[in-house]
Amino acid sequence: MRNHKLLFFITIFFFALGFVNIHFSLLGIVCMTLPIILLLKDRKKTWCQGYCPRASLYTNCGKTKKWNSRKTPQFFIKGNMKWIMLAYFGVSLFFIIMSTLGVARDIRPAMETLRFLILIPLPFKMPQLFDIIDLAPWLTHLSYRFYSMMMTTTFLGLILAMVYKPRTWCTICPIATVSDVILKK
Ligand code: SF4
């Protein structure tokens, strides 16, 4: 089964929704949990093989290249890169959870800007088409954190797609690594 070629619209729609209201970024939780639910149900990587909107985005962007792809580094295929990415993913989740708890307990202010690679703030405030009033600040913080993580990994995947083969990100994607570990068990 191959990813439907138009699924990439879902990825674009997801990032566009963040400009409507950042809290829509919490929909990204579906992207993280659905692959594992399908994996446990089907005992294979159903999401990766047929439904991943991000993979569709990488495939489509890769196709637009006017230059030849470089050979995927062995470090990605057989080396430790996927474990490094999994560690990054784990650290990101840890930061997200701990800082959200900090905001919920009034120890720190809510983050209201995007960050690249967890720590690097982007030098602009995201326009919001409409505000949702009276939401708990920790929910806003969680939304910005979540959007930042999705933005960072999608950006890295796009760079890889433009330099190497379109779905090079899939060789080091934390979802794929976790899926492989579960399948082995
Ligand atoms: S490996 Fe990651 S990016 Fe690739 S298809 Fe699976 S979930 Fe999507």
Boltz pocket constraint, residues with backbone or C-beta under 6 A from the ligand:
constraints:
  - pocket:
      binder: B
      contacts: [[A, 35], [A, 47], [A, 48], [A, 49], [A, 52], [A, 53], [A, 54], [A, 55], [A, 169], [A, 170], [A, 171], [A, 173], [A, 174], [A, 175], [A, 176]]
      max_distance: 6.0
